[in-house]
Every structure is written in structure tokens, then in C-alpha cells.
Amino acid sequence: MNRIARKFGFIALGATLTATTAMTSAHAQDETIKVGILHSLSGTMAISETTLKDAMLMLIEQQNEKGGLLGKKLEAVVVDPASDWPLFAEKARQLIEQDKVAAVFGCWTSVSRKSVLPVFAELNNILFYPVQYEGEESEKNVFYTGAAPNQQAIPAVDYLMEEEGVERWVLEGTDYVYPRTTNKILEQYLLDKGVAPEDIIVNYTPFGFSDWQTEVARIKEFGSAGKKTAVVSTVNGDANVPFYKELANQGIKAEDIPVVAFSVGEEELAGIDTGPLVGHLAAWNYFQSVENEDNAKFIEQWHAFTGDEDRVTNDPMEAHYIGFNMWVKAVEKAGTTDPEAVIAALPGTEVPNLTGGTSTMLPNHHITKPVLIGEIQEDGQFEVVSETEELVPGDAWSDFLPESKKLKADWVDLKCGNYDTEAEKCLGETAMAEPAEEEATSN
């Protein structure tokens, strides 16, 4: 069985688990602690989210082998929101109200996360969200184990500026909430650093865009002004493949105009021709190529669980690894799976990450992370070329946006996700406004 067949064979496993769970008796419900897995197993995001479902099944299996939690076995409840953003909210409600899960691990795109926020607030359950995102949010019921912009985007720009001498900037993204908000932060950051407005261009293309010839020609022309130019890419999904191919077609090499990507990792590189991407960069908080005992053990366990030596690991998987272990530790500390008690126990929780350090859950419900810059290799892995000396604490609100820099998230002392430090009051609604309708097809 090839790698793709094995990978998507796990989708059937997820469906079977869902059906089995639906038939579980009331007695069995009392004997197990249910854990919800809310990841797309079909539709456009299945290629990324199926791996996260598999990773959660492995983590739950491993915890059960240790004896479970609070004297009970854990039971995975897998649902498929099918890359349908409103369906995420329906499935989240099903997991909490019908299946009685203690916590949920899920979502990938920002619009899927925003879709479920009201459900978790209303029903007072817990969501662990494992993907890098645009920030500008801190919810009581959500724990953000992926990167905030200051843990990925800002350090990537600093690297290009300081190590590569970049002076001109192309902010290239897919047209939806994550790239637009991230690029708003980056553009202001570059202006604050003294970059002239004429040395910054911003462009957005639709999700799944494939006709890159005109835009890449524009990038090439912009980079011919005698100043070192780089592309900061928040292009998402399968649009990356034709983008990098067109860069190669027009003779743009990584040493000429480097691209640093925030949504290209090992999973996205698996099974495609990496030739056009070699030498370009990605910014994450974990790479499979990181060498230490914990990561080597995790990779070995992953290959054994999937039965496939070619299955790669990636950053969002590590985020679930961290989040799941934090949840287990907080439940043990609280002595109960009651969400209110676990929410209170989570801040301050420390667990090992897979890069050789320790991650801590902060009062703003974000975690500490190292920031790694990796160079794409021919085998689809990354060579780490830069790593922060210390762990970077995640910022819920950007210091580089005037409307955000006065805000502070602190669910321990302030009991608030958007405390206005100037007005000295909590503003109440913690999340940004819902993304525009055209953004509801992507992250």
C-alpha cells in the first residue's frame, strides 16, 4: 500500500470510530473520558487535517497504555466537519452536547476556528487549536498551541532583514483573514523599521490560485531595482505548488529573491517535486529534522503507529503533542475533567516540546515556543539555518497595530481576553469581527 493510500486509509478508521462511538452505551460513557477530535477528513483541508487526527489517535492510545487518566481510559470521538466551515460549529456542538467530550482538539483554518468560538463559549468546553494564526484574539475556552505572529512572521522578517540584507518586500498571500491580518501587522512593522512605503507591495490571490505568470513577473520586476528583495508568503494550500514552479520558470532563484513561507511544511512537501523550492525558506516552531532524543522517539512512534516509514511529522502535530500533554497534566492537577477547573489549571502548565526545550501555557492562553527558520532541501525536509536563543512567548495582541498594542489578555488575574490598559477595563468581546464572506473559504 503506498503512502497516500495508507494516509487516507486512516480516514476510514476515523469514520469507524465515529460510528462506534455513536453506539456506546451510557455505562461505557461513565467508564471512559471522551476526547473530541474536530478535523476535516474530507474536502479541501483533509490533506492537512487528516494527519492531525491520526496524531491525536496515537497520543490517546499512548496515554491509555500508561493507564489512562484519573483511573479511566480515554476514548477518541472523531467527527468529520468536511472542510465546511459552518459544519465545524455543528460538529463541535455534537461533540459537547451529545458525546459529552471533556475537551476538543481541532480546527485548522481561522474561519473554522471562528465558527466554533460561540459554541465553546456557550457550552463552556475547551478547544486546543494547533495551527499558526493571525493573533488578535484570546478566548477563555480556547488554548492556542500554534504560533502567533510574533512567534513566526516577525522573526522571519527579522532574519531576512538582518541575515539576508533584504530591503524590498513582497507580502504575497491568499485572500482571507489569516494573510490579511498577518500582512497588516507585517506592513506596519516594516514601516516602523524605516522601510519606505514604495519598497513594500502587497498582493492577494484566491484560494487554489494557479495562474501565477503575471504576479511572478511583477515580483521579478519589483526585485530588479537594485535592492535585495524577498517574498514573505502567506499563500496557503495547493496554490503553493504552481507558485514555486512559476518562480523557477521565470528564473527566480532562492539566492536572488528568497521566499519565506508560513504555510509550507513537511506535509505539504511530501510527494511533490521539491526541485523548484530548494533553497527557499519556511518559518515554523518545529521541523522533523530537529535532532534530539525526544523528537527521534516521537518520529519512531509515529512510523510504528501509521505503519509507514515515509509519513512525515510537522509543526501542527507538535502543537497537538504539546496541547494534549498540557491537558493531561492540568486534568491530573485539577483532579477532574470539569472544563472550568481544567481551564483554571492550565496556565502555568509546563511540558516538553519536541525541539529540546519546555513549553509553558501563559495566562493569555498562548504558549512559549522557539522560532526556527528552515531551508527547503531536495528530500522535502528542512535544514535549520536560524533558531531563537530563547523561547518566545505568544502575544495575543500585536504590539505593532495601534488599536491592539494597548490590549492585554490575562485569564488568571484580569479574567479578560482584551483588557484595555489605557481605559483600565475589559472590553468584553475578545475575538475580532468575523471574516468577510469571501474569506470563508480559507484559513
N, C-alpha and C positions, 0 to 999 in steps of 0.2 A: 504493500500500500504506500503510495507516495505521500510527501509531506502535506500537500493540500488536502488530499483525501483524509488523512489522519486528523488534520486540524479540524475539518468541518464534520468529521465523524463525531467529534465531541459535541456538536450541536444536537445530534440525536440523543446523546447522553443527557444533555440539559433538558430536552423535551420529555424524556422518560422520567427524569427526576421530578419535573413539574407535575406530570400525571400521577406519579406515585404519591407525591405529597398531598395531592388533592384527595386521595383516598385514605389518608392517615386517620386513624381513629382518635377520638377525644382522649383516650387513655394514653396513646403514644405521644400526643401533643404535650401532655403533662410530664412525660418522661424524657423529653428532649428539649434542647434550646434551639429554636429555629433562627436561622440566619438568612436574610434575603439577598439574592443576587439579581441586580437590575441592570443587565447589559444586553444590548442588541445581539441576537443570534441569527438575524436575517436582515435584509435590506443593506443600505449603503455602508453602514458602520460595522457590520458583522465582521469584516476583515480585521478590524482593530479590537472590537469589544469581546469577541469570542475567546481570545487569549486571556482576557481578564477574568472571564467566567471560569475558564479552566484553572487559572491560578488560584482563584478562591476555593474551588473544589479541592485542590491539592492542600491548601492551608487548613481547611476544615478537616480533611482526612488526617493530616499530621497532628492536629490538636486532639482529635479523638484517639489517636494512637498513644498520646500522652495521658489519656484518661478523661478527656473531655474538659468540662468547665463546671465548677460548682457541683461536682458529682454527677453530672448529666452529660450525655453525648450531644454533640452539635448535629443539627440536621439542616442541610442546604435546601433552600426553596428557590428554585431557578424559574424565572419568568422571562419572556421574550417581548420587549417593547418594540421590536421590529423596526428600529430606526424611524419610528413615528413619534414625533415629539409630544403631542398631546397624550398618546398612549402610555408614555412614561408615567404621567400622573395617575392614570387609571390603574396601571400595574403596581405603582407604589401604594396606592390605597388598598388594593387587593392584598398585597403582602402584609400590610399593617393590620387591617380590619379583619380579613378573613383568615389569613395564615398565621397571624399573631407572632410575627417575627420580632426578635429582640433588637435587631439593628439591620440596616441595609447597606450593602456595598455596591455602588453602581454609578451609572451615567458616564458619558464621555463628553458629548458636546455641551457647550454652555447653555444652549437653548433647552436641551433635555433637563439639565440641572435646574434651570429657572422654572421649567414646567412643574417640577415636583416640590419646589420650595413651599408653596402654600399647604400641600398635603402633609409634609413633615411638621410644619408649624401647628397645623390644626390638630393633628393626631399625636403630637409630641413624641415622635420617634427619632431615630438617629440615622443620618446618611454620612457615609465616608466617601468622599469624592476624590478620585485618584489621578486626575489629569491636570496638566498645566492650564492656567486660565488667565483671564484679563484682570482679576482682582476687583476692587471697588465693591466688595461685598463681605459681610460677615454675619452669618445666621446662627442663632442659638443651637439649632438642631443639625447643623452641618459641620463636619470636620474636613478641612481641605488639606489633603496629603500630597497633592500635586503642587507645582511651583506657582507662586505669584510672580508678577512681572519683575520684581526686584531680585528674584531668585533665578531668572533665566534671561529675560530680554535686556535689562540694564547691564548686567555683567558681560553679555555678548557684545554689546555696543562698546563698552569699555575696552574689551580685548581688541576689537578691530581698530579702535582709535589709538590705543597705546602700543600694541604689538605690531599691527599691520600699517599704521600710519594713515588710516582712512580719513579722507576729508570731505568726500561727497557720498551721499546716502540715498539709496533707493529703498523705500519701505513698500514692499510688494506683498499684498495679501489677498485672501479670498474675501468676498464681500459678505461679512457677517459680524456678529458682535465681538467675538474674541480678537480678530485682527484690527478692527476699527478702534476698539478701546486701547489695545496694546500700542498701536501706532500713534494714537493721540498722546499717550504717555511718552513714547519714544521721541516724537517730534518736539514736544516741549523740552524734554531732556537735552536733545541735541542743540536746540536754540539756547538753552541755559548754559551750555558748554561753549557757546560762541560760534557755532556753525551758522553760516549765513543762510537765510531762507532760500536763496537761489541754488544752494548746494543740497537741497532736500527735495525729492519728489516722492509722492505717494500715489499708489495705484491699486485698484481692486478689480478682481475678475470674478465671474460667477463660479459657484461650486461646480467641480467637474470640468472646468475650462480646459480646452485642448489646443486652440489656435493661437499659439504664443509668438508667431513670427513678428508681428508688428510691435508687440510690447518688448520683446527681447531686442529688436532693432533700436527701440527707443532707449533701452538700458545701455546698449553698446554706444550709442551716440552721446548719451549723458556722461559716460565714462571716458570719453575721448577728449576731455577739456584740459588734460594735463595734471589733474589731481587724482590721487588714489581713490577709487570708488569701490563700494561694496553694496551688496543687496542683503537686506535684512528681511527674511521671508517668513511670513505667517500664512503662506499658501498651504492649504490642507487637502488631505486625501489624494485621490488618484491624479489630480491636476499636476502634482509634482513631477511625475514621470515625463510627460511631454515638455514641461518647463525646462528641466535639466537637459533633455535631448536637444531642444532648440538652442539652448546656450552653447552646446557643443557644435551644433550645425553651423552656427554663426561665428565659430572660432573663439568663443569666450572661454578662457581657461581660468581655473581657480586662482592661479598666481596673478592673473590680470584683474579680474573682478570677482573676488570671493563672494560666495553666498553662504550666509549663516542661517540655518533653518531651525524653527522651533517645533515643527510637527513632522520631522523626518527622523525616524529611529530604526532600530534593527528590524522590527516587524514590517515596516513599510519598505525596507530594502530587500527583504527576503524574497527570493525568486525572481528578481528583476535584474536587468543588465546594469550593473553599477558603474560601468565604464565612464559615462558622462558625468558621474557625480564624484569621482575620485578627486580628493584634494579640497573639496568644498567642506563646509563646517556645519556642525549642529551643536546647539546648547541644550544640555539636559542636566539632571542631577544624579544620573546613574547611566553607566554603559555596561553591557555584558562583558566587555574586555577588561574591566577593572579587576586587578589581581589582588585577591586576599582570600583567606580561608572560608569566610562566611559566604562570599559570592560563589566560590568554587563549589561549595556544598550545595547552595541553592540551585545552581545550574545542573549539578548531578542529580538532585532530587527531581527537578523539572523534567529532565530527559527520561528518568525512570518512570515518572508518573504518566507522561504522554506516550512513552514507548517510541520516542522519535528523537534521535541524536541531533537532528537538524533543526529542531524547534528552538527559536531564539528567545532570549529574555529581553525585557525593555524597561524603560523608566516607569510607566504606569503600573507595571507588575510590581516593581519595588515599592511603589506608593501603597499598593494594596497590602503588601507584605508588612510594611510599617504600620498602616492603619489597623489591620487585623490584630497584630500583636499588641498594639496600644489598647484596642478594645478589650482583648482578653485580660490584659493587666488591670484595666480600670474596673472590669466586672469583678475580678478577684478582690480588688481593693474595696469596692462597694459592698461586696458580698451578695449582690443581686444583679439581675439584668434589667431592673427598672430603669427606663431611659433617663428619668430625672436624676437619679443617683449616679448613673454612669456618666452623664454629661458633666456633673459636678466633679467626678473623679478624674476625668480625662486630662484637664490642664495640669501640666507638670509631669505627666507620664513620660518616661524615657524608655526607648527600646533601641537595639542595634539597627543600623541601616546596613545596606549591602556594599557600601563603599569604604568600610573600615572604621566608621565612627558611630555616633549615637544621635538619634533624632529625638527632640522634645516637643510635646504638644504645648503650644503657647496659649495664653489667655484669650487671644483673638481667634482661636481655633485653626490656626495655621501652624506649620511645623518648621523646625530648623533643618536646613539642607546644605550640603556642599554644592557648588556650581561647577560643572565640568564643561569644557569646550572640547569637542572631538572632531577629528579629521576623518572623513569617509575613506575607507580602504576598499580595495578591489573585492575582498571577500564579504563585503556588506557589514563589516564591523567598524569600530571607531578607534583611532589612536588618540588618546587623551593628550592634548597639547597645552591645556591650562586647567588649573584647579584652584579654587579659592583656598587660602591658608586656613580659614576658619569657617565654621558653619554660618550660614546666612539665615537670620530669622525672617519668616514670611510676613510681608506687610499686606494687611487687608486693604488699606487705602494708600494711594500713591502720594509720595511727597512732592511730585512734580506737576500735579494738577492743582490749580488754585482752590477749586471747590472741594478737593479731597484732603489736602495736606493738613487742614485743621481738624480732621476727623480721627478718632481713635476707637478701636474695637477692644473691648475688655469685658469678657463674660464672667470674670471672677470678682473683681472689685466694683466695677461700674455697672455690671449686668446689662451691657449695652453693646450693640454691634457698630453703632455710628455716633459716638459721643462727640459733640461739638465742643472742642476745648476752648474756643473763644466765647461762645454763649454759655458754656458750662451746663449743657443739658443734653439729654439723649433725644435724638431726632425721631426715634421710633422705627419707621420702616427702614430696614437695613440694606436691602438689595437695591441695585439700580433699577431703573424702569425697564419693563420688558423690551426685548429687542424688536426692531421693526419687522413687519411681516416678511419682507424679503430676506431677513436674516434667519428665518425659522427653518432653513434647510441645512444648517450647518452648525459649527461649534458655538 
